[in-house]
Amino acid sequence: MRRWLTAFAAVWLTVASADASEAPASERILERLGRIADNLRESKYNHATIVDEKSGRYEFDCSGLVTWVLRRAAPGAHAALIARSARPVARDYYWVLERAPIGERTPRGVRKVARVADAQPGDIVAWLKPAQVQSANTGHVAFLLEQPRPIADLPGGFLVRIADASSYQHDADDRYQSGRTGFGTGTILLLADETTGAPRAYGWYGLRSRYVMETPIALGRVTR
């Protein structure tokens, strides 16, 4: 489970040893995800959020995980999201990120990251359900664990390590061995527009994806 911490172990350890309230929001998010990974004993995909940290039980869907983490790691951004919806779903996250300002200082605690190449660990990615996907869900939302890695032979292609809650695994997913659902980490593919750099499509299974889905996608950075 902790394999994915390698890329930003130094950041995580710095935050864990410091006053969390003084750390940047993105670092507090990563620290909170690290706590879940350390403490996890039982996980299940569930549209109701049920967490018992003492026993290591974590039940979320994708938006439930993001909301739970933001409430504890970034209360300013959480308050802005709750003002929009008492129970934000993936669609709500997409629209908040898509409509967020791009500047460094934002009153709502979230700013848009316009280009995939500019995304950083701790950022949020959200997309709307593609028209061809048959699901009651509105889309998907997750945290980035690494800076997107460009794919040399795929123009506009990036591999992205994420943390999410899902009933399906991604590529190189740490839910494989246990067969669990819910919280976990894996690698997805993001395709960026070759002119603007904005995200335009995703592949759920990274380079092993049989299909790449075109759909509205937004990236955002929590600032408080």
N, C-alpha and C positions, 0 to 999 in steps of 0.2 A: 504493500500500500504506500509506503513512504518513498518508493522509487522515484516518483514524480517530483519530490522535493529537491532532487539533486541540482536542478537548474537554478534554483533560487535559495539554496540552503543558507547562504550567508545572510541574505535579507531576512529570512525567517528567524534565524538565531538572534540577529540584532534586535528585531522587534520583540521577540519573546523575552529578552533580557532587559528591555527598556520599559519605560512607562508607556503602555499601549495608547493612552489618551494623547500622547505627544507624537506618535508615529503618523506618517501620512496614511490616508484612508486606504490606499491600495495595499500597503503593508499590513494594516490591521486586518484587512480581508484575507490576505494570504495566511496570516497567523491564525485566524479563526478556522480556516479550512485545514490547516495543519493540526489544530487541536482535534477536529473531527476525525481526521485520518488516524491520529494516535490513539484515540479513545474508542474507535469503532469496534463494536462486538456484534451488532445486529443491524441490518439495514434492509428496508423494503420500499419499493415505489408505492406511494400512497398520496392521493389527492388531499388527504387530511395530514397536517403536520403534527407528528407525535415524536417528541424528543425526551429522552431520559438520559441525561449526560452521566449520571451516576452509574447506570448499568450499561452505558455504551449503545443505547438503542436510538437509531435515527431513521425516521420514516418521513419522506418528503416526495413531492413531485418537483419538477425543475424550478418552477416559480416559488414553490414553498421553501426550497433550499435557499435561493437567492434572497428572498424576503427575510428569512430567519437570520442569515449571516449579516445582512445589512443592518438589521435592527440592533445587532450587538456590536458591529464593527464600524458602522457609518450611520449614526442616528439622523444626521441632517438629510442625507439622501433618502433614508427610509421614511422620514416624515413627509418628504415631498411626494414619494410614491403612494403612501397611504392616503394622502390628500386626494389623489386621483381615484383610488380604488381601495376599499377596505381590505380586499383580498386580491392583490395584483396577480394577473396571469401573464403568460408569455407575451401575448398581444399588447398588454399594457406596458411591459418593459420595452418592447420594440418602439412604441410610439413615444415614450418618454425619452429614449435615447435618440431617436430620429429627429425629434423636435428640439433637443437640447442645444444650447449655444456651443460654438466651437472654442470660444475664448478660454483662457486659463481660469478666470474667476467667474463663477456662476452662482446665482443666489439660491438655486435649488439643490446644490450639492452634486450635480451630475453634468458633465460636458460631453459633447459628441466627439468621437474620434473618427475623422472623415475617411482615413486611408487605413487599409489593413496593415500595411507596413509600419504604421505609427503606433499600433496597439502594443500594450505592455502587460506584464503580469498583474493580475488584480482587476483588469478591465472586464467589462461585461459584454457579451455578444448575445443578441436576441434576433430571432427571425419569425416571420409569419408563416403559418402552415401553407405549404405549396398547394395549389389547386388540385393537383393529382393525388395528394395524400388523403387517404380515408381515415380520419381520426376525429374524435371529439375535442382534442386539444387544439389550442389556438396557435401553436408554434412551439418554439423552444428557447430557453434562456440558460446561460452558463457563465462561469467565470473562466478567464484565461489564466493559465498557470505559467506560460512562457511567452516570450515575444514570438509572433508568427515567423516561421522559417520558410523562406522562398524555395520553390522547387525549380531546379535548374532547367529541366526540360519541359516545364509546363508554364508558359507565359501567364502571369497573373495568379499563379497557384501558390498557396501557402499551406503548410501543415501547422496545426495549432493544437497544443495540449490544453485540455480543459478539465474542469471539475464540474460535475452536474449531478442531477438525480434523474434516473431514467429506468425504464423497463427493458431497454435494449443497450447492448454494448457498442462501443466504438472500436477503432483499431487500437491494438496494444492496450487493451482495457484491463484494469486491475480487478474487474468483476468477473472475469472469465473463470479463474480457478475456483472461486467460491460458489459461482453460479448465482450470486445474490443479485437483487435489483436495488434501486435506490441510489444512495451516494456512491460515487466512484470517479475515476479519472480515465481519460482516453484521448485519442488523437482523431481530430476531424480535418477535413480539407475545406479551405475557403478559397473561392475564386474572386479575384478583384478585377474591376474594369481596367483594362490596360491603359486607358487615357486618364481617368480620374483617380484610380487606386481604390475606389470605394468597393465594398463587398457587394457581390451580385448573386452568388450561388454557393451552395455548400455540398459536401459529400460526407455523409454520416460516418462512413468507415475509412476515412483518410484516403490513402492511395489504393485501398482495397475496395473503394466504393464502386458498385456496379452502375449507379446513377448519380449524376450531379444535378441538384435541384435548384432551379432559378426561382428566387423569391425575394421579397424585400428583407434586407438584413441591416442591422444597425450595431455599431460598436460605441461604447461609452466608458468614460472614466469617472469614478466616484471621487469627489474632491473634499467631502466633509461628512 
